[in-house]
Amino acid sequence: MARKTLTHAEVDRKLDGFAAEPERFEALTRAWITSLERRGTDLEISDPSSWRRPAATAAPQRASNLDQLRHDVDRIVILDREAEAQLARRVEFARWRLEAVRGPAAADGEADALEGVGWLASTWTKGTRGPDLPSEKVMRRAAELHSLRTEMVERNLYLVLINVERYAHTATNRHDLVQEGSAALFRAVDGFDWRRGLLFRTYAVHWLNQAFRNYLYNFSNTVRVPVYLQKALRQIHQAQIKLGNPAATHEELAATADLTPNLVESALGAARSSYSLDAELGGDGGNGNRLRDLLVAEDDGPYDTGLEDVSLEQGLGKAMERLSDREQLVVGMRFGIGRDRESTLAEVAAELGVSVERVRQIQVRALAKLNTPALRRELDPFLN
């Protein structure tokens, strides 16, 4: 017997009726979902071409990826207020259907209910089957939800291209910002509540700006500076402008910016710039000399441990200082530290006049003492 497929128009008529009583919308919809699941009714999955206009003009032959995206987004039909509310109700309807077939575990949290929806949808579309995959019904419901979420995101991609221009003055790659914004639209779809009477774009812009700012905070510097320090730096720069003194003391800046002197000192220390070793001195009009030319060691070899912040010998020395004399002897002999070769447990036992098991115990205890975050930081550069 062929399974019945419910069209979006049929769903909208039913949900529009339920929406007339917002306080009962969820109860009425979930009851209808139970009836649909009992009858084995599926939901229509739209073809993405159904919300795209035919291309008025061909894309430029040598267009950049961003220009090609703009050309494709221009073809997408933007939703009006009523159609947007209907699509939002369909998304909520499909989410509740997925929760219903996944069981009580899916109701523990919205994030859990949406986990892996895109992967399940693509797996179902490809016809992949396997013992570790959910049932056919769960994968079908995931595909229905993913299709509706994708439609809402694609119909609002123009918001990403509009708002990304606000960050055009930064050195960040626009393609990365567009990618962050597109992912943020999915989060906006999952949190949007059509009952509040807001347009989706009003809600989504908040998520877009948050995604753009987080990306700038996390990736605009070569070395990542914590967000709280970057925010403190903004206040410090405003304080410097207010004081009219770029060389103001930490105490003056702290008083003006309402920060602690320690935070001001940490923020200014984190604001150090990074430079490429291959950068030419004097900018584009330089004489060809590069920054790395100033850092060449004066000896004949290409490498000098004096250029390192911490040498391997210094790092091991600090580590061994934490051990007792017997533990230092055991670790030194076992791993050949300061010796010509490594020694076996039996050789170390003969040297100390104890059993092999006792040597093993001393070694385990010594290595446990060395397994600390501070010592790992000392030795990490030499372990990669």
Secondary structure, DSSP 4 states (H G I P E B T S, - for coil): -PPPEE-HHHHHHHHHHHHTSGGGHHHHHHHHHHHHHHHT-EE----GGGGBPPPSSPPPTT--HHHHHHHHHHTBPPP-HHHHHHHHHHHHHHHHHHHHHH-GGGGG-HHHHHTTHHHHHHHHHTT---TTS--HHHHHHHHHHHHHHHHHHHTTHHHHHHHGGGGTTSSS-HHHHHHHHHHHHHHHHHH--GGG---HHHHHHHHHHHHHHHHHHHHSSSS---HHHHHHHHHHHHHHHHHT-TT--HHHHHHHHT--HHHHHHHHHHT-----TTPBTTGGGS-S-BGGGGG--SSSSS--GGGSSS-HHHHHHHHHTTS-HHHHHHHHHHHTTTSSS---HHHHHHHHTS-HHHHHHHHHHHHHHH-SHHHHHHHHHHH-
